[in-house]
Amino acid sequence: MLVRTVISLRFPYYTTTILEDLITQWYKKHKFTEPNDLNVYNIGSESQIFVTCRPTQASYMKVGKFQEIVLDSRLPYIQQREQFFHELCHAVRHAGRQSIMPHPFYELQERDARHFTLYASLPTHMINEYNFANPAIVDQLSRDFMIPKNVCMERLEKIKSRIVPSFRSPFFNMKKEG
């Protein structure tokens, strides 16, 4: 059963999305409770997906019961992690071959994969104890979750957009870094 939650995140007027709740429930079910638990190989194993790195564009492939996520070995580790969560979304939420689907469906899958990446790489149940008033919060999240700073900033902007406007804290007056 899916349970919708209102979480504190140090600001009480944020309601999680259904996708955030699904990801959190899956992580908790598989005992992923801290940032260090978010190892791509462990998540892949729990999802029955083989994860490998090669000097090629990131991709997801399924042949029969075999599933594989390929990460681009030429990229820094934190970018490989971002790729992993993007491709994981395709593995667990999408069907069809993007190369032959109508462009609007392709765009829909890519938008969904972007949201999934934000929520799976910086899951609600792990970030809710962070001090979002900390001026170095983006650096801290990037370091702790090993995710690019732009992803952390986008995640914080998503949170900001879902808070009742009259209850936004001073944290949300911050500006994007340049």
N, C-alpha and C positions, 0 to 999 in steps of 0.2 A: 504494500500500500504506500502510495506517495504522500508524504507529509509536507505541506507548505510551511515555511518557517519565516518568522520575523527575527532577524539576528541583530545583535548589538553592534558589532563592528565599531564599537566606541561611538556610535550614533544610532539611536534606537528606531529610526523611521525608514529603515531599509527592508524591503521584502525581497527574498530570493526569487529567481525565476525557476520555472519547472526544470529547465536544463541544469541549473546549478544544483537543485535538489537531487536530481537523478545521479549526477556525478558524485556528489557528496555521499549519497547512500551507497553507491558502488564502492567508493574508496573506503568507507567505514566497514562495509561488509568484508572487504579484503584486507582490513587492518592497515590501511594507508592513513596514518594520522599526523605525521610530521613531514616537513619539506624534504628531509633526507629519504623518506620512504618512496618518493616519486621517481624512482629509478626506472628509466625507460625499458630496461630489460625485464625487470620485475613486473611492471604493468603489462608489458607484452606477453610475458609468460602467463599471468593471471587471465589474460584475454585470449590465450591460445594463438598468439601471433608471434612469429619469428621476427626479430629485429636485427638488422645488419647495417653496416656502413660500407658504402662504395663511392668512388669518385664519379658520381652521377646525380642527376636531379632526384630529389626525394619523391617517393611513390609508394602506393599501396597496391598489392596484387593478391588475388585469391584464385587458386586453381583447385577445384574440388574442396577438400577440407583444409588444404594448406593455405595459410595466410602469411604474408610477409610485408613488413614495412622496411623500406630502404631509406636510409638517411644519407645525406651528402657528406662524405668524409672530408671534403675539402673545406668545409665550413667550421667555424669555432663551435665548441661543444654547446654553448648556450643557444646558438642558432639551430643546431641539430635537435635540441630538446623542443624548441618551438615547432620545428618540422614534424617531430614525432607526434605531438599532440594534435596537430592539424591532420596528419595521415591517420591517426587513431580514430578521429571522428569519421573519416570516410569508411574505416573498417567496421565501426560499430553502429553507424547511423545511416549509411547511404547504400544505395544499390545502383547498378548500371555502370556503363563505361562512359566516362565524361567525354571521351574523344568523339563519340557518336550521338550524344544526347543533344537536344535543342539547347541553344545558348541560355535561355532564361532558367532552365533547370540546372545547368552548370553553375550559373551565377548564384542560384539559391543554395546549392550544395557548398559552394565556396564561402558564402556568407555564414551559413550554419557552422562550417568548419572553423571560421574565425572566432565565432562566439564560443564554440566548444573549446578552442585553444585557450582562450582567456580564462574560462571557468575551470578547465582541467589542469592548467599549469599553475594557477593561483586559486586553489579551491577555497570556497567560502569557509569551511570548517577549520581551515588552517590559517587563514589570514585574519580571522575575526578577533584575535588577541593582539594584533599589532596596533601600535599607537599611530594613527593616521595624521595626527597633528605634528608628528616628527618631520622637520624639513627634509630629512634624508630618507624618507620612507621609500621612495622609488629605488634608491641605491640599495637599501636594506632588503627589499623584496627581491630585487634582481640578484643580489648576492645569495640570499637564503634559498631561493627557489631555482637559481641558475637559469634565469629567463632574461631575455633582452629588456633593457630599460623601457623601450617603446611599448612593449607588451604590458609591462607593469603599469605604465602611465595610462594606457588604453583601458586596462582593467579598472583602475581607480576612476577613470572618467565614466565607465559604465555604472559603477556604484553610485557616483555622483548623480547621474541622470535618473536613477531610480529612487532617490530620496525626496520626500515631500519638500518642496522648495522653501517653505517657511522654517524648516528645521535643519537646514544645512549648516554645518559647523564651519569655523574659519579655515579648516583644512581645505575646503573646496574653493578657496580663493586663490589657490596656487596656480601658477602659470606653467605651461609646457616649456621644457628646456629646449633650447635652440637649435 
